[in-house]
Amino acid sequence: MATTRKASTVWNGNLVQGKGIVTLVSSKVGSFDVSWPSRSEEPNGVTSPEELIAAAHASCFSMALSHELTTAGTPPKQLRTSAEVDFQPGVGITEIRLHVSGDVDGIDKEGFAKIAHAAKEGCPVSQALKAVPISLTIG
């Protein structure tokens, strides 16, 4: 069964001086300010599409890795994933870096890395973003 999630944005003004509010409609978690300076300079307490992509990728990858580890007979106690998304004005999103560490009994570092790389390839968000180079660091 397919699911659909919704978000919306209201934008006011031009690109550089304008600002918007992105609302997570499906979850009703909240609304967040978004602006060009938060995207191309410093965030200053305002989010950006790239930060939202990083959040989506980190959580999706964690779910994919948890599933892969469990399927291999080594369910994780805890996974810690962060994602970094690089944006270059005039170019677009240029790189994504995933970083993961975890507490998993019954698997060595090499086995964890092998499963993590497979999870990266199978993660639905990784699949959606495969036009961008995605790296994975195991820590």
N, C-alpha and C positions, 0 to 999 in steps of 0.2 A: 504494500500500500504506500503510495507516494504521499509525502507531506509537503506543505507549502508554508514558508515563513515570510513575514512581511515586515518591511521597514519603509519609512517615508522621510523625505526631506522637504522642508520649505526653505527656499533661498531668497534673500532680499539684497538687491543691489548688484553692482558689477562684480566680476571675479575677484579683483585685487582688494577692493575696499568693502565688498559685501560680506555677508555672513549668513549662516543658516542654522537650522536645528534639525538634527536627524532623530527620528523617533523609532524605537524598537516596538513595532505595533503588535506582533504576535505575542511576545512575552510580557508586554506592558512593563518592562523593567525601567524604562525611563526615556527621557529625551536629552540629547547632548548637543552642545554648541559645536559648530564646525566652521572653519574659515580657511581662506587661502594662506594667510601667514602661518596658521597651525600646520599646514601641509608643507609649505616650502621653506619655513624658517624654524622658529621655536614653537613648541606647543602652547606654552603659557596658559595651561589649564583648559585648553580647547582640543577636541579630538580631530582626527583626519580620517579619510577613507583608508589610508594605509595602516593606521593603528587598528581600525576595525577589521581589516583583512588579517593583520597579525593576530588579533584575538581569535578570529575564526579559525585560522590555520593552527595555532597552538592547541586549541581545544579539540579540533577534529583529529589532529595527529595523535594527541594523547589517547583519544578514544580508539583510534585504529591500532595504536601500539598495545594498548591494554588488551584488545581483542586478540591480536596476533600472539601475545605472550600467553594469554589464557589458553588459546588453541594449542600452543606448544607444550602445555602442561605446567607452565610456570607463571601463574597469575601474579601481577605486581601488587606489592603492598602500597606503593606510592610512585607516581611518575611526576617529574617536574619538567615542564616544557616551556620554553620561551621562543618567541618568533620576532625577527627583525625584518621589516620591509623597507627597502630603500626606494625613494622617489626622487627623480631628477626633473625639475621643471623643464618643459619643452621636450622631454624624452619620455617620461612615464615611469612606471615601476621597473626598476632595473635588476633587482636581486632580492631574494628572500633567504634568510638564514634561520634554520631551526636548531635549537640547542636542547638536548634532553639528558636527564639523569634519572635514575630510579632505584628503588629498593625492591629487588626481585630475588627471592630465594631460588636456588637450584639451577642457576644459569651463570656462566662466566661472562666476562666483559666482551669477548669475541662473539659469543652466542647472542648476547643482548644487542650488540651492534648490527649483526646480521638481520635479526628480526626487526630492529628499528629502521634499517634501510628499506626492508620490504614494506613496512608500515608506511613509510614516507611515499613510496611509489603507489601504494593502494589507497591512501587517504583521499577521500572525495574532494577535499579542498585542494590538495596537491594536484589532483587530476584537473581541476578547473583552472588552476594557475600554471599549468605546465608550459605556457609560452614564456615564462620567466625562469631563469636559473634558480634552482632551489638546492641549497646545501644543508647538510646535517652534521652537527657536531655532537659526539657522545661525551658526556662529562661525568 
